[in-house]
Amino acid sequence: MDPVKWLISVLLLLFLSHFSISTDTITLDHFIKDNQVIVSSGKIFALGFFSPGSSRNRYIGIWYHQIPEKTVVWVANRESPIKDNSGILRIDSQGNLALFQRNQTLPVWSTNVSIAGTRNSIAQILDSGNLVLLQNDTRRAVLWESFDYPTNSMLPFMKLGLSFRTGVDRVLTSWKSPDDPGIGNYSYRINPSGFPQLYLYKGSAPWWRTGSWTGQRWSGVPEMTSNYIFNVSFVNTPDEVSITYGVKKTSFITRMITNETGIQQRFTWNNQARHWIGFWSAPKDQCDFYGHCGPNGYCNPDHLDDFECTCFRGFKPKSSEAWFIRDGAGGCVRKPGISTCQKGEGFVKVPRLKVPDTSAARIDMSMGLKQCENECLRNCSCVAYASAYAEINRGIGCLTWHGDLIDARTYADAGQDLYIRVDASELARFTKKGLFRKKGVLAVTIASAAVLFLILVAWLRCFVRRLRRERRRKRKDAFRFTSSSLFEDSVGEKDIDKSRRNGDLPFFDFSTIAKATNNFSSDNKLGQGGFGAVYKGVLINGNEIAVKRLSKYSGQGVEEFKNEIVLIAKLQHRNLVKMLGCCIQGEEKMLIYEFLPNKSLDSIVFDESKSSMLDWKKRIEIICGIARGILYLHQDSRLRIIHRDLKASNVLLDAAMNPKISDFGMARIFGRDEIEGDTKRVVGTYGYMSPEYAMHGHFSIKSDVYSFGVLLLEIITGKKNSSYFPDSPSSSLVGYVWELWKEGRAIEIIDSVFGDSYSANEFLKCIQIGLLCVQEHATDRPMMSTVVFMLSNETALPSPKQPAFTVKTSHKGDDTLNSEGTESINDVTLSMVQAR
């Protein structure tokens, strides 16, 4: 062959081989400079140089390639930044992936693994976000991977934990600051001691703890329920202890980070809104912080007015003085003079608990709960026991504690049972045994109770008489209330009663409100309800207000009025109406709110002449806003609140059409571990009430979920739930939507004002979520946290069952129910309705 042709062929082959290298790979011949990146095959992640925040330092990092908001999930040289743009990332002579800068022979950073053989390796960025160093042969053995050396972010299918076989400990560590990805002060890791747990550390001290694994979730992460999104795998073997969070749908984008402020957070990417949404975080409240109530104490965040810390049974505060000033760090000690060793002692159950720190606990997976109790009872050093995997087969395995019980807290609807060892006298106080052993004791007790009952009846009669006299006296007095400094230009400002400045809510003079509303002129009237009228007002300082003036004959009485004041004064959320104050003078009772110019949602969405003001995008925003407001009431506020009267007329719209939930007169406050209740007085609105509430007076957070489902369907269809559908056997919008859904024709009921501006898939997703919310049985309805997630993310949804229907009845006037009882006959609910 001609030597010239041969040389040209070789050069051409080398040239083509250089450019045929995949863009997701670094090889001996292909490296990246400061202005270059490699991208995973599915274009999910990119690897390259970046500068964080306002810093000019250069780092090698991995980030999401198609997300406009650059989100770095891994950093190589986090402790060794490059000060200029001379960096080069390449495979070095030892086969390691290494970062070099100008005029230096030693690398700034390297994978630093020993490679046998030819040392011919390549580095590849995968669609999982994992950067792997591979042996460049047919086996492609993994020599090193970034998932083994995470920084501050945990991606789906990444392991967190310790391999006892290799010694690799996968730990998340915070950045120092948004401008510096160096190793910060917080770390998130599994502690394998005792019964393994995840800890968030501040330095070397525990900051927050997940609690132990219950078989389905961490006992201290109640939000970690079975859902449609994650697959969680916890491994606890002699070779490894680790946790992996997978996703059921690869298109779902989520990450968990340890941030520099000491908060563990999970985010999901909302592709429609084009931003990250906070899905979960910890610690959330004072009870989450490690050891908040000290040894042998536990924390209850629902103690709104009392100290959140409580000693376990058989213990007392170590320092009464510290306890009095609400300092629980010293914890509790055993009560003096008692014995819990072979003296008739037993155990008292503490339910729904994040069990105490298990790093020093003993574990025996061969035992059941009863065997565990017997084992703990035999050992005098055992102070408490619990099931190891409490959520598998009603509990398997045995956990026992033999020292101080540290970092326990209660939850409303999660956690597990803990059994505390107490002496015989303490046990007798909480069991029938010991109290009624002899018939004589029982007889004396019954007689004593009868006497006490008679005394109580007599006392109550006197108390009621005195209360009535006091009320009559108060009606004759005119209370003078004034506004706070926010309204310092209002009438009566000079007469401020200083004794009322420390209250939760400002009080207004009647004269101030009368002047603001032009003496309650009909021209200022915004609307009328069963409670009375609503007026627009303007204070002297120019602030616009809405005044809810209760009628003397209103169905909303003094208790509902007080209820609304107490509730809204303590709530702060962008999707809840803001109360500015109240006025009580003689027979007058008024609530003063921020003025919302677009009035209530029903006045627009059900009005054909106005409904076009709410396009598809805005209605979705309204739905999501309402959902976030309810989630705040159920889960994130200082109080656990069930609204009980969620409907379109109780959602107000501000100038930007942002929704604000209003009218808390029928709401119920729940504390401690409550999420449900019963009542003989059923209040609410026809069509929005869940079946278990309408028929049996049983309400829960799932009652609000039902109301939200009805409201969602109304918003996207533009039709009232009580609308008449002549071509359908169904009695309501819910029933009609279900019929169309079954037949695959749900798209037909969309509000015609949308034209072609809506997304068919998004509409059908909303229909499906709405039907899931109105399921007949409360247990089949999702939690509001799940609803918010489903609305904000693309995810597979479960198929709804046939929802609950209401038999159509004709009624006049306000459709608000206030019943003292209900009967169910052949699934038809008959309610005794009082006028409102």
LUMZALUM-294820 format. One record per residue (C-alpha): residue number from 1; residue in one letter; x, y, z. Coordinates in steps of 0.5 Angstrom, whole numbers, plus 500, padded with zeros to 3 digits. Layout:
<vexlos>
- k,r,px,py,pz
- NUM,A,X,Y,Z
...
</vexlos>
This chain:
<vexlos>
- k,r,px,py,pz
- 1,M,500,500,500
- 2,D,502,507,499
- 3,P,505,510,505
- 4,V,502,516,504
- 5,K,495,513,504
- 6,W,496,509,510
- 7,L,498,515,514
- 8,I,492,519,512
- 9,S,487,513,513
- 10,V,490,512,520
- 11,L,490,519,522
- 12,L,482,519,519
- 13,L,481,513,524
- 14,L,484,517,530
- 15,F,480,523,528
- 16,L,473,519,527
- 17,S,474,515,534
- 18,H,476,522,538
- 19,F,469,525,535
- 20,S,465,518,536
- 21,I,466,518,544
- 22,S,459,519,547
- 23,T,458,526,550
- 24,D,457,523,557
- 25,T,464,520,558
- 26,I,471,522,559
- 27,T,476,518,557
- 28,L,484,518,556
- 29,D,483,522,549
- 30,H,477,526,551
- 31,F,477,531,557
- 32,I,473,537,559
- 33,K,476,544,560
- 34,D,472,549,564
- 35,N,467,551,559
- 36,Q,465,544,557
- 37,V,460,539,560
- 38,I,458,532,559
- 39,V,451,530,559
- 40,S,448,524,561
- 41,S,445,520,555
- 42,G,438,522,557
- 43,K,440,529,558
- 44,I,438,529,565
- 45,F,444,531,569
- 46,A,450,535,566
- 47,L,457,534,569
- 48,G,462,541,569
- 49,F,465,547,572
- 50,F,461,552,576
- 51,S,461,557,581
- 52,P,456,557,586
- 53,G,452,564,588
- 54,S,456,570,588
- 55,S,463,566,589
- 56,R,468,566,583
- 57,N,471,560,585
- 58,R,471,554,580
- 59,Y,468,547,582
- 60,I,467,541,578
- 61,G,459,539,580
- 62,I,453,535,577
- 63,W,447,539,576
- 64,Y,440,538,573
- 65,H,441,539,565
- 66,Q,434,541,563
- 67,I,432,545,569
- 68,P,433,552,568
- 69,E,434,554,575
- 70,K,441,551,576
- 71,T,441,546,582
- 72,V,447,542,584
- 73,V,447,535,587
- 74,W,454,533,587
- 75,V,461,537,588
- 76,A,468,534,587
- 77,N,473,539,589
- 78,R,468,542,595
- 79,E,474,543,599
- 80,S,479,545,594
- 81,P,476,550,589
- 82,I,480,553,583
- 83,K,481,560,583
- 84,D,481,561,575
- 85,N,478,558,569
- 86,S,484,553,568
- 87,G,481,547,570
- 88,I,481,540,566
- 89,L,478,534,568
- 90,R,481,528,565
- 91,I,483,521,566
- 92,D,490,521,569
- 93,S,496,516,568
- 94,Q,494,512,574
- 95,G,487,511,571
- 96,N,483,515,576
- 97,L,479,521,574
- 98,A,483,527,576
- 99,L,482,535,576
- 100,F,488,539,575
- 101,Q,489,546,574
- 102,R,495,550,570
- 103,N,502,549,572
- 104,Q,501,544,577
- 105,T,503,536,576
- 106,L,499,534,582
- 107,P,491,534,582
- 108,V,487,538,586
- 109,W,482,532,586
- 110,S,482,525,584
- 111,T,478,519,585
- 112,N,484,516,588
- 113,V,483,508,587
- 114,S,488,503,586
- 115,I,487,500,579
- 116,A,490,494,577
- 117,G,492,491,570
- 118,T,492,496,564
- 119,R,489,502,568
- 120,N,485,503,562
- 121,S,478,507,565
- 122,I,473,511,563
- 123,A,468,516,567
- 124,Q,461,516,565
- 125,I,455,521,568
- 126,L,449,516,568
- 127,D,441,519,568
- 128,S,441,517,575
- 129,G,446,523,577
- 130,N,451,518,579
- 131,L,458,519,576
- 132,V,462,512,575
- 133,L,469,510,574
- 134,L,469,504,570
- 135,Q,474,499,567
- 136,N,474,500,560
- 137,D,474,493,558
- 138,T,468,488,556
- 139,R,466,487,564
- 140,R,466,495,565
- 141,A,467,493,572
- 142,V,465,500,577
- 143,L,472,502,580
- 144,W,469,508,584
- 145,E,462,512,584
- 146,S,460,519,586
- 147,F,454,515,590
- 148,D,458,513,595
- 149,Y,461,520,596
- 150,P,455,524,596
- 151,T,455,531,598
- 152,N,449,535,601
- 153,S,444,532,596
- 154,M,440,525,596
- 155,L,438,523,589
- 156,P,433,517,588
- 157,F,436,510,588
- 158,M,442,513,592
- 159,K,444,509,598
- 160,L,445,513,605
- 161,G,448,508,610
- 162,L,454,504,612
- 163,S,457,498,608
- 164,F,461,494,614
- 165,R,464,490,608
- 166,T,467,495,604
- 167,G,467,501,610
- 168,V,464,506,606
- 169,D,459,510,610
- 170,R,455,514,605
- 171,V,453,521,609
- 172,L,450,527,607
- 173,T,454,534,609
- 174,S,451,541,608
- 175,W,455,546,604
- 176,K,458,552,609
- 177,S,454,557,605
- 178,P,450,558,598
- 179,D,457,561,596
- 180,D,461,555,599
- 181,P,460,548,598
- 182,G,465,546,603
- 183,I,463,541,608
- 184,G,459,545,613
- 185,N,456,544,620
- 186,Y,451,539,619
- 187,S,451,532,617
- 188,Y,445,527,616
- 189,R,447,519,617
- 190,I,445,513,619
- 191,N,448,511,626
- 192,P,448,503,626
- 193,S,449,503,634
- 194,G,443,499,638
- 195,F,437,499,633
- 196,P,439,503,627
- 197,Q,437,510,626
- 198,L,438,516,622
- 199,Y,441,523,625
- 200,L,441,530,623
- 201,Y,448,532,627
- 202,K,450,539,628
- 203,G,457,538,629
- 204,S,458,532,633
- 205,A,451,533,637
- 206,P,445,530,635
- 207,W,440,535,632
- 208,W,434,531,630
- 209,R,433,524,629
- 210,T,428,520,625
- 211,G,427,515,630
- 212,S,427,507,629
- 213,W,425,503,623
- 214,T,418,501,624
- 215,G,417,496,618
- 216,Q,414,501,613
- 217,R,417,508,615
- 218,W,421,512,621
- 219,S,417,512,627
- 220,G,419,520,627
- 221,V,417,521,620
- 222,P,409,521,620
- 223,E,409,524,613
- 224,M,413,517,610
- 225,T,406,514,609
- 226,S,405,509,603
- 227,N,404,513,597
- 228,Y,404,513,589
- 229,I,411,516,589
- 230,F,416,513,593
- 231,N,419,506,594
- 232,V,423,505,600
- 233,S,428,500,602
- 234,F,431,499,609
- 235,V,437,494,609
- 236,N,439,492,616
- 237,T,444,486,615
- 238,P,451,484,618
- 239,D,454,487,612
- 240,E,450,493,611
- 241,V,445,498,614
- 242,S,442,503,609
- 243,I,436,506,606
- 244,T,434,508,599
- 245,Y,429,512,596
- 246,G,426,510,589
- 247,V,421,513,585
- 248,K,415,509,582
- 249,K,416,513,576
- 250,T,422,515,573
- 251,S,420,522,570
- 252,F,418,524,577
- 253,I,424,529,579
- 254,T,426,529,587
- 255,R,432,530,591
- 256,M,433,531,599
- 257,I,438,536,602
- 258,T,442,537,608
- 259,N,442,545,608
- 260,E,447,549,611
- 261,T,441,552,616
- 262,G,440,545,619
- 263,I,434,543,616
- 264,Q,433,536,612
- 265,Q,429,538,606
- 266,R,425,534,600
- 267,F,424,538,594
- 268,T,420,536,588
- 269,W,420,539,581
- 270,N,414,542,578
- 271,N,415,543,571
- 272,Q,408,547,570
- 273,A,410,552,575
- 274,R,418,551,573
- 275,H,420,551,580
- 276,W,422,547,586
- 277,I,416,545,591
- 278,G,418,544,598
- 279,F,415,537,600
- 280,W,417,535,607
- 281,S,422,538,612
- 282,A,425,537,619
- 283,P,426,539,624
- 284,K,419,543,624
- 285,D,417,544,631
- 286,Q,421,545,638
- 287,C,419,537,639
- 288,D,423,535,633
- 289,F,429,538,636
- 290,Y,433,532,639
- 291,G,433,531,647
- 292,H,428,537,648
- 293,C,425,535,654
- 294,G,431,531,657
- 295,P,432,524,659
- 296,N,425,521,661
- 297,G,421,526,658
- 298,Y,417,526,652
- 299,C,414,532,648
- 300,N,407,534,646
- 301,P,407,539,641
- 302,D,399,540,642
- 303,H,400,543,649
- 304,L,398,550,646
- 305,D,398,553,653
- 306,D,401,548,657
- 307,F,409,546,657
- 308,E,410,541,652
- 309,C,414,537,656
- 310,T,411,531,660
- 311,C,415,526,665
- 312,F,413,519,663
- 313,R,409,515,668
- 314,G,413,514,675
- 315,F,418,520,673
- 316,K,418,527,676
- 317,P,421,533,673
- 318,K,429,533,676
- 319,S,428,541,677
- 320,S,421,544,679
- 321,E,424,551,678
- 322,A,427,549,671
- 323,W,420,546,669
- 324,F,416,552,671
- 325,I,420,556,667
- 326,R,419,551,661
- 327,D,426,549,661
- 328,G,426,541,660
- 329,A,433,540,658
- 330,G,434,537,665
- 331,G,429,532,664
- 332,C,426,527,669
- 333,V,428,522,674
- 334,R,424,517,678
- 335,K,420,519,683
- 336,P,423,517,690
- 337,G,421,511,695
- 338,I,418,507,689
- 339,S,421,500,687
- 340,T,420,497,680
- 341,C,424,490,681
- 342,Q,419,484,683
- 343,K,414,488,687
- 344,G,408,488,683
- 345,E,410,493,678
- 346,G,408,493,671
- 347,F,407,497,664
- 348,V,403,503,662
- 349,K,402,504,655
- 350,V,404,511,651
- 351,P,401,511,644
- 352,R,403,514,638
- 353,L,410,516,640
- 354,K,417,517,636
- 355,V,420,512,641
- 356,P,426,514,645
- 357,D,433,514,642
- 358,T,435,506,640
- 359,S,442,507,640
- 360,A,443,504,646
- 361,A,437,499,646
- 362,R,437,492,646
- 363,I,434,488,640
- 364,D,431,481,639
- 365,M,428,480,632
- 366,S,425,473,635
- 367,M,420,475,640
- 368,G,413,478,639
- 369,L,410,483,644
- 370,K,408,479,649
- 371,Q,415,475,650
- 372,C,418,482,650
- 373,E,414,484,656
- 374,N,415,478,660
- 375,E,423,479,658
- 376,C,423,486,660
- 377,L,419,484,666
- 378,R,424,479,668
- 379,N,430,484,668
- 380,C,429,489,673
- 381,S,434,494,669
- 382,C,429,494,663
- 383,V,425,501,664
- 384,A,421,500,657
- 385,Y,419,496,651
- 386,A,416,496,644
- 387,S,415,492,638
- 388,A,421,493,633
- 389,Y,418,493,627
- 390,A,411,495,630
- 391,E,408,496,623
- 392,I,409,489,620
- 393,N,404,483,622
- 394,R,402,487,628
- 395,G,409,488,631
- 396,I,415,483,630
- 397,G,421,484,634
- 398,C,423,486,641
- 399,L,426,493,643
- 400,T,428,494,650
- 401,W,431,500,654
- 402,H,435,499,660
- 403,G,437,507,661
- 404,D,434,514,660
- 405,L,429,515,655
- 406,I,431,520,651
- 407,D,428,524,645
- 408,A,421,522,645
- 409,R,415,525,642
- 410,T,408,524,641
- 411,Y,404,525,634
- 412,A,397,526,632
- 413,D,396,520,627
- 414,A,403,516,627
- 415,G,408,513,631
- 416,Q,408,507,635
- 417,D,406,504,642
- 418,L,411,504,648
- 419,Y,411,501,654
- 420,I,414,504,661
- 421,R,415,500,667
- 422,V,412,503,673
- 423,D,411,501,680
- 424,A,405,497,683
- 425,S,402,504,686
- 426,E,403,507,679
- 427,L,400,502,675
- 428,A,394,501,680
- 429,R,392,508,678
- 430,F,391,507,671
- 431,T,388,500,671
- 432,K,382,497,674
- 433,K,385,492,678
- 434,G,387,495,685
- 435,L,381,500,685
- 436,F,375,495,685
- 437,R,378,488,688
- 438,K,373,488,693
- 439,K,365,489,693
- 440,G,366,493,699
- 441,V,370,498,696
- 442,L,366,498,690
- 443,A,360,499,694
- 444,V,363,505,698
- 445,T,365,508,691
- 446,I,358,508,688
- 447,A,355,511,694
- 448,S,361,516,694
- 449,A,360,518,687
- 450,A,352,518,688
- 451,V,353,524,693
- 452,L,358,527,689
- 453,F,354,527,683
- 454,L,348,530,687
- 455,I,353,536,690
- 456,L,355,537,683
- 457,V,348,538,680
- 458,A,346,543,686
- 459,W,353,547,684
- 460,L,351,547,677
- 461,R,344,550,678
- 462,C,347,555,682
- 463,F,353,556,677
- 464,V,348,557,671
- 465,R,343,562,675
- 466,R,349,566,677
- 467,L,352,566,669
- 468,R,345,568,667
- 469,R,345,574,672
- 470,E,352,576,669
- 471,R,350,575,662
- 472,R,344,580,663
- 473,R,349,585,667
- 474,K,354,585,661
- 475,R,348,586,656
- 476,K,347,593,660
- 477,D,354,595,659
- 478,A,357,598,653
- 479,F,364,595,652
- 480,R,369,600,649
- 481,F,374,597,644
- 482,T,379,601,640
- 483,S,384,599,634
- 484,S,391,597,635
- 485,S,397,602,632
- 486,L,396,599,625
- 487,F,389,603,625
- 488,E,392,609,629
- 489,D,388,614,625
- 490,S,382,611,627
- 491,V,376,614,631
- 492,G,377,613,639
- 493,E,385,612,638
- 494,K,386,617,644
- 495,D,382,612,648
- 496,I,386,606,647
- 497,D,385,601,653
- 498,K,392,599,655
- 499,S,389,593,658
- 500,R,387,590,652
- 501,R,393,591,648
- 502,N,396,584,650
- 503,G,391,580,646
- 504,D,391,576,640
- 505,L,386,581,636
- 506,P,385,588,636
- 507,F,378,591,638
- 508,F,374,597,635
- 509,D,369,602,637
- 510,F,363,601,634
- 511,S,363,608,632
- 512,T,369,607,628
- 513,I,366,601,624
- 514,A,359,605,623
- 515,K,363,611,620
- 516,A,367,607,616
- 517,T,361,603,613
- 518,N,357,610,612
- 519,N,353,607,618
- 520,F,352,601,615
- 521,S,349,604,608
- 522,S,346,599,603
- 523,D,351,602,598
- 524,N,356,599,602
- 525,K,353,592,603
- 526,L,357,587,600
- 527,G,353,581,601
- 528,Q,348,577,606
- 529,G,348,570,609
- 530,G,345,566,614
- 531,F,349,570,619
- 532,G,348,577,617
- 533,A,350,582,612
- 534,V,357,584,610
- 535,Y,359,591,609
- 536,K,365,594,605
- 537,G,368,600,610
- 538,V,374,605,609
- 539,L,378,607,616
- 540,I,380,614,617
- 541,N,387,612,615
- 542,G,385,610,608
- 543,N,385,602,609
- 544,E,379,598,606
- 545,I,376,593,610
- 546,A,370,588,610
- 547,V,365,588,616
- 548,K,361,582,618
- 549,R,356,584,622
- 550,L,352,578,626
- 551,S,344,579,626
- 552,K,341,578,632
- 553,Y,337,572,629
- 554,S,343,569,626
- 555,G,344,562,627
- 556,Q,351,563,628
- 557,G,351,565,636
- 558,V,356,567,641
- 559,E,360,561,641
- 560,E,361,561,633
- 561,F,363,568,634
- 562,K,368,567,639
- 563,N,370,560,635
- 564,E,372,565,629
- 565,I,376,570,633
- 566,V,380,565,637
- 567,L,381,561,630
- 568,I,383,566,625
- 569,A,387,570,630
- 570,K,392,565,631
- 571,L,392,563,624
- 572,Q,397,566,619
- 573,H,397,563,611
- 574,R,397,566,605
- 575,N,391,562,603
- 576,L,387,564,609
- 577,V,383,570,610
- 578,K,386,575,615
- 579,M,382,578,620
- 580,L,384,585,622
- 581,G,380,585,629
- 582,C,373,585,632
- 583,C,367,589,635
- 584,I,363,587,641
- 585,Q,358,593,644
- 586,G,351,591,647
- 587,E,348,586,642
- 588,E,353,588,636
- 589,K,358,583,634
- 590,M,362,584,628
- 591,L,368,581,625
- 592,I,373,586,621
- 593,Y,377,583,615
- 594,E,382,585,610
- 595,F,377,587,604
- 596,L,378,582,598
- 597,P,375,586,592
- 598,N,373,580,588
- 599,K,368,577,593
- 600,S,367,570,593
- 601,L,369,565,589
- 602,D,362,562,587
- 603,S,360,569,585
- 604,I,365,569,579
- 605,V,365,561,577
- 606,F,358,560,577
- 607,D,356,567,574
- 608,E,356,566,566
- 609,S,357,573,565
- 610,K,364,573,570
- 611,S,366,566,569
- 612,S,371,568,563
- 613,M,375,572,568
- 614,L,378,565,571
- 615,D,382,562,565
- 616,W,384,555,566
- 617,K,391,557,569
- 618,K,388,561,574
- 619,R,383,556,576
- 620,I,388,551,577
- 621,E,392,556,582
- 622,I,386,557,586
- 623,I,385,550,587
- 624,C,392,549,589
- 625,G,392,555,593
- 626,I,385,552,597
- 627,A,389,545,598
- 628,R,395,549,601
- 629,G,390,553,606
- 630,I,387,546,608
- 631,L,393,543,609
- 632,Y,396,548,613
- 633,L,389,548,618
- 634,H,390,540,618
- 635,Q,397,539,619
- 636,D,402,545,619
- 637,S,399,550,623
- 638,R,399,551,631
- 639,L,392,548,632
- 640,R,389,542,628
- 641,I,383,545,625
- 642,I,377,542,621
- 643,H,373,547,617
- 644,R,367,543,617
- 645,D,364,548,612
- 646,L,368,549,606
- 647,K,365,551,600
- 648,A,365,556,594
- 649,S,362,562,598
- 650,N,367,561,603
- 651,V,373,562,599
- 652,L,374,569,597
- 653,L,379,572,592
- 654,D,383,578,593
- 655,A,385,583,587
- 656,A,390,578,584
- 657,M,385,572,584
- 658,N,388,569,590
- 659,P,384,564,594
- 660,K,383,566,601
- 661,I,379,561,606
- 662,S,374,564,610
- 663,D,368,563,615
- 664,F,371,559,621
- 665,G,365,559,625
- 666,M,363,552,625
- 667,A,371,550,625
- 668,R,373,545,630
- 669,I,380,546,634
- 670,F,383,539,635
- 671,G,389,538,640
- 672,R,393,532,643
- 673,D,392,526,638
- 674,E,386,528,635
- 675,I,384,528,628
- 676,E,376,526,629
- 677,G,370,527,633
- 678,D,363,526,633
- 679,T,357,531,634
- 680,K,350,531,635
- 681,R,349,538,632
- 682,V,351,537,625
- 683,V,353,543,621
- 684,G,355,545,614
- 685,T,352,545,607
- 686,Y,348,541,603
- 687,G,352,537,598
- 688,Y,359,539,601
- 689,M,358,534,607
- 690,S,361,528,607
- 691,P,356,522,608
- 692,E,359,520,615
- 693,Y,358,527,618
- 694,A,351,528,615
- 695,M,349,521,617
- 696,H,352,520,623
- 697,G,355,526,626
- 698,H,362,523,625
- 699,F,367,528,622
- 700,S,375,528,621
- 701,I,380,531,617
- 702,K,377,527,611
- 703,S,371,531,612
- 704,D,374,537,609
- 705,V,378,533,604
- 706,Y,371,531,601
- 707,S,368,538,601
- 708,F,375,540,597
- 709,G,373,534,592
- 710,V,366,537,591
- 711,L,369,544,591
- 712,L,375,542,586
- 713,L,369,539,581
- 714,E,365,545,581
- 715,I,371,550,580
- 716,I,373,546,573
- 717,T,366,545,571
- 718,G,363,551,573
- 719,K,357,548,575
- 720,K,354,547,582
- 721,N,354,541,586
- 722,S,346,542,586
- 723,S,345,543,579
- 724,Y,340,539,575
- 725,F,342,534,570
- 726,P,336,532,566
- 727,D,340,526,562
- 728,S,343,523,568
- 729,P,340,519,573
- 730,S,345,522,578
- 731,S,342,527,583
- 732,S,349,531,584
- 733,L,355,534,580
- 734,V,359,528,583
- 735,G,354,523,581
- 736,Y,354,526,574
- 737,V,362,526,573
- 738,W,362,519,576
- 739,E,357,517,570
- 740,L,362,520,565
- 741,W,368,518,568
- 742,K,366,511,568
- 743,E,364,512,560
- 744,G,370,515,559
- 745,R,367,522,557
- 746,A,369,526,563
- 747,I,372,531,558
- 748,E,365,533,556
- 749,I,363,537,563
- 750,I,369,542,562
- 751,D,367,549,563
- 752,S,365,551,556
- 753,V,369,558,557
- 754,F,376,555,557
- 755,G,375,554,549
- 756,D,382,550,547
- 757,S,386,554,552
- 758,Y,386,548,557
- 759,S,390,541,558
- 760,A,386,535,557
- 761,N,390,531,561
- 762,E,391,536,566
- 763,F,383,537,567
- 764,L,382,529,567
- 765,K,387,529,573
- 766,C,383,534,576
- 767,I,377,530,575
- 768,Q,380,524,578
- 769,I,383,527,584
- 770,G,376,530,585
- 771,L,373,523,585
- 772,L,378,520,590
- 773,C,377,526,595
- 774,V,369,524,595
- 775,Q,370,517,596
- 776,E,364,514,600
- 777,H,369,511,606
- 778,A,373,516,609
- 779,T,379,511,609
- 780,D,379,511,601
- 781,R,380,519,601
- 782,P,387,521,601
- 783,M,390,526,606
- 784,M,391,533,604
- 785,S,398,533,604
- 786,T,397,527,598
- 787,V,392,532,595
- 788,V,397,537,594
- 789,F,403,533,592
- 790,M,398,530,586
- 791,L,396,537,584
- 792,S,403,539,583
- 793,N,406,533,580
- 794,E,406,528,574
- 795,T,404,522,578
- 796,A,400,515,577
- 797,L,394,516,581
- 798,P,389,510,583
- 799,S,383,509,580
- 800,P,377,512,584
- 801,K,371,507,587
- 802,Q,364,509,586
- 803,P,363,516,590
- 804,A,358,518,595
- 805,F,352,521,593
- 806,T,346,525,596
- 807,V,339,524,594
- 808,K,336,530,591
- 809,T,332,534,595
- 810,S,329,541,594
- 811,H,330,546,599
- 812,K,329,554,599
- 813,G,334,559,602
- 814,D,341,558,605
- 815,D,343,551,604
- 816,T,346,550,611
- 817,L,345,545,615
- 818,N,344,545,623
- 819,S,341,539,625
- 820,E,341,535,632
- 821,G,341,528,629
- 822,T,340,524,623
- 823,E,337,517,621
- 824,S,339,513,615
- 825,I,334,509,611
- 826,N,336,505,605
- 827,D,342,510,604
- 828,V,337,516,604
- 829,T,339,521,609
- 830,L,334,525,613
- 831,S,336,531,617
- 832,M,332,535,622
- 833,V,334,542,619
- 834,Q,333,548,623
- 835,A,332,555,620
- 836,R,339,559,620
</vexlos>
